[in-house]
Amino acid sequence: MKRLSFLDRYLSAWILAAMLVGLAIGHFWPGVQQNPATSQASGMQAFLAAGLILMMYPPLAKVQYSQLGQVFADKRILLLSLLQNWILGPVLMFALAALFLAGQPGYLAGLMLIGIARCIAMVIVWNDLAGGDRLYTAGLVAFNSVFQVLFYPLYAWFFITVLPGVFGLQGYEVSISFTEVAQSVLLYLGVPFLAGILTQVLVPRIKSRTWLEQTFLPAISPITLLALLFTIAVMFSLKGFLLFSLPLELAQISLPLAGYFAIMFFGSYFISVKAGTSKEKATSLAFTAAGNNFELGIAVAISVFGIASDQAFAAIVGPLIEVPVLMMMVRWVRNQPSR
């Protein structure tokens, strides 16, 4: 605990405070909860995007990109990530959603839009807070982003249109363009990735490598946590009222979500440990597998089904459950001994 900064030491308290601030903003400034097309709501959406990009920049600025090739050369890590993210994750989300929401096909479809969107943003922050391998996380996120652009529309069609009918459940026709997915990936991953690469390339030339590593990077490190708290506050100001407005529906959706995050995290972590990876790499694989790209899932749910749809409601609940659950995982990893 003495080695942790003041912000890190009381991280759970700060996140709880950020949630409460967000709820208060949503309560006293209800305009932010309206249709995203309104000026107040669209302004908060822009704040959310800025917060996500800012919180990813410091971890990505610390990555030694010249060594990134070793991540892609490690076939074992890539195969584990592929298995966890693109086979186990979507199948588990469908199984849990079908189990808990068989009579709510709209909610099931909304959860699948989240479940097939592999995380490319907050996973970088969770991993950094938990002390995971920063280089491998950056590599796995880049790996998953390519798969996301190529396969998200196909996965959405299969898990929302085809597979429910196989089990006697109601499915929905979905039409998602590759452009829509690519725009989300470029915004939430491309921008901070580019900023991180430019930092590693330009700052040593302007100043020095020593100044970058000993002065600049430590100075920008707190931005990650501050931007995370800001993002959580904005997120809960936009949709935190759902925690109180529809408690029964919230509970129905929360159970499969919480189960999904817990099973994916611990399953991926222990599978990775069994495969002989270090604690740091196991942490990277676990957070990459457990987290989801809620920005993409929510955007697709709203654009395809509408802001007032059951699908959008379920997708919006996703990050409200993901944040506290994965925060508990950060605390758990910190208490695990190094291997």
N, C-alpha and C positions, 0 to 999 in steps of 0.2 A: 504493500500500500504506500510506503514512503517513496517508492520510485515513481508512482503515478502522479501526474499533475493534479492541481486542485480541481480542474474541470473533469478529468477522467475519474478521480476518486469518488465523486458523487454523481456519476453519470446517470444512474437510475433516477435519482431525484431531479436532475435537470430535465430529463426526458418527460417525467411525470409533470413537471412544472410547464414544459412546453405544450403538452397536451391540454392542460387546464387553461393556459393562456389562449390556445386556439379555440377551445370551447367557449371561452368568455367573449372572444372577438366575434364568433359566429352568433352568439346570443344577443350581444348588444349592437351588432352591425349586421342584421339579417340579410342585407343586400348581397353579401358575398356568397350566400347559399343558393342563389337563384340560378336560372339558366346561364350556362357558360357564355352565351352571346351577350349578356348584359355587361355594361362597362365595369361595374364593381367586381363581378365574378371573373371576367376576363383579365382584369388587372391582377387579381389574386393568382390566377393560373400562370400568368407571366412571372410573378414572384416565386411560385412553386418551381417553375423551370429553372429560374436563376439560382434558387437554393440548391437544387439537385446538381447543377453544373459546378457551382462553387465548392460544394462539399466533396466532389470527386477530384478537384484539381490538385490539392496538396499530395494525396497518395500517389496520383499518377505522375506528378512532378518528381517524385522520389524514385521512380522505376528506372533501373539501368537498362535502357532499351537495346543497347548493344548486346545484352545477354538474353534477349527475348527468344532467340533461336533455340536455346536449350530447352525451353518449355515445349515447343512444337516438336523437338527431337525426342522428347520423353513420351514414347508411344503409350506406356502404361498409364500415365496421368491423363492423356487425351482420351484413351479408351474408357477409363473410369468416369471421366466427365461426360463423355458421350452417353454412356449407359445410364448414369444418374439423371442427367438433364433431359435427354430426349427419348428415353424409354420408360424408366421407372417413375419419373416425376409425373408426366402426363397420365400414365396408366393409374397411378395411385390417386391422383386428383379425381379422375373419372370414377374410380371405385368408391371413394369416400363420398363424392357428390351423389352418386346413384344410390348409395346406402342411406344417406341422411335426407336427400332431397328428391326422392323418386316421384313424389307428388307435386313437385315444384319445378317443372322443366325450364322455366325462365331463369331461376336461380342456378340450376345445374349448368345451363349454358354460360351464364356469367362467370361462374367459378372456372369453367374450362378455358375461357378467354384469358383468365389470370394464370391458370395452371400450365398452359402451353407457351406462355411468354416468359422465357428464361431471363433471370435478372442481369441487367447490365449497368445498374447505377448504384443503388444502396449497398449491394454486396461488397463493393470496393471499400465502403466506409465501415461496414460491420467487420470485415476481415481486418482492416487496419486497427480498429479498436480492440479486436481480440488478439492481435499479434500474429496473424497468419502470414503466409509467404506472399509479399506484395508483388513480386515478379510473376509468380505463377498465377495469382489472381488476375493480373492484367492480361496475361496470355490466355487464360481460360475465358475471360469476358470477351476478348476479341474473337476467340474461337466460337463462342456461343452467339455472338452478334451476327456472324456470317450465316450460321445455321438458322438464326431467327429470320433473317431477310429471306432466305431460300425456302424455309419449310413452314413458317407460321401460317400462311394462307391454307396450305395443304392440311396441316394439323387441325386447323379450325374446321375445315370441311369434314374431316374424318370424325373428330370427336364430338362435333355438334350436330352434324347432319346425318352421318352414316351410323356410327356406333350406338347411339341411343335406341334406334330402331331394332338393332340386333337383340337388345335386352327388353324389348317391349315398351320402351320409353319414348316420349315425344321428342323429336328433333326439330331443328330449324335450318332453313336454307340460309347460308351466309355467303357473302361476297366481299372479300378483302383483297385489296390490291397490294402488290409488292411495293409500290411507291409509298403507300401509307406506312408500311412497316419500316421501310428504309429511311423515311423521314424521321421517325421516332429514334431509330438507332443512331442516325447521324447527329441529331440534336443532343441526345442525352449521353452518348458515348463519344461521338466524333469530335465534338467541340472540346471537352476536357482532355481527351487523348491528345489532340493536336497541341493544346496549350502545354501539356506535360512534356511532349517531345520537344517543342520549341524551347522550353525552359532548360532541358538537359543539353540542348545543342547550342543555344545562344548565350546563356548566362556565363558559362565558363569562358567563352571567347571574349565577352565584354569585361568580366571581372576575373574570376579564376575558379577552378574546380573546388579548391579549398573553401573559398567564400561561399560558393553555392551550397556545399554540404554542411558547413559549420555555422553559417550566418543566415542565408536566405531560407533554406528549407526548414530549419527550426522556427524561424519567424512566421512562416505561413502555416505551420502545422495546426495551430488552434483554429484556423478557418474551417477545417473539416467539421469539428464538433459544433462550432457556432452555427455553421450553415445547416448542419443536421437538425439542431434545435429549431432554427428558423423554419426549415422545411416542414418539420413535424407540426409546428404551430400553425403554419399556413394550411397544411393538409387537414388538420382537425377543425380549423375555422371554416373550411369549405364544406366538409361533410361530417364533422363530428357529431352534429345534431342527430344523426342516424342512430347513435348509441342509445338515445332516449326515446326517439319518436316511434320506432317499430321494434320494441324489445323482443317479441316472440320471433319475428322474422330474423332479427339480428342473431338470436341464439341458434336458430336453425342453420344459418350460414356460418356462424363462428365455429361450430363443432367440427365440421369437416376441414375448415381452414386450419384451426389450431392443431388438429390431428395430422394434417398434411405437413405443416412446418416442422412439427416435432419428429415425425417419422422420417422425413427426408433429411433433416439435419443429423440426427443421431445415427440413422442407417448409413448415410453417406460417410460420416466421420469414422464409424467403426469398420465399415467396409474398406475405407482407405487405410486405416491403421493396420488391419489384417493383411492388406496388400503390401505392407512394409514401408509406407510413406512416413515421413516425419510428422510431428504434431503440427508444424506450421503448414505443411502441404495438405494434411488432412483437414485442417481448419479452412483453407482456401477452397478445397473441394466441397466441404460441407455447406459453407455459406453460399457458394455458387449454385449448389443443387437446391437448397432450401428457399432461397430468395426468388422473387418474381418481378418481372418488369411491369409493375402495376400501371405505369404511365401509358404503356401501349395497350394493355388490357382494357383500361377504362376508356381510352380514346376510341378503340374499336367498338366497344359495347355501346357507347353513346352514338357513334356515327352510323352503326348498322341497325340498332334497335331503338334508339332515342333516349333522351335524358331521363324520362319518366318510366322507363321499362324496368322489369324485374332483372333483366340481364345487367343493366347499368348499376342498379342497386347492389347486386351481389358483387360486381367488380369493384365498386367503391368501398365496400366493407373490407375487401382484401387487405389493403395497406393499414387499415385501422387495427386489424388483428396482427398483421405481420410485424409491425414495429415493436409492440411490447413483447411478443413471443421471441423474436430474434434478439432483442435486447437481453433477455434471460439467457439465451445461448452464448452471447458475448461474455456474460459473467461466468457461465459454466466453463467455457474454454479457458478463461484466465486462471481458473483454479486447478486446471489439469497440469500434471507434471510434464516436462519436456521429455521427449523420447530420444 
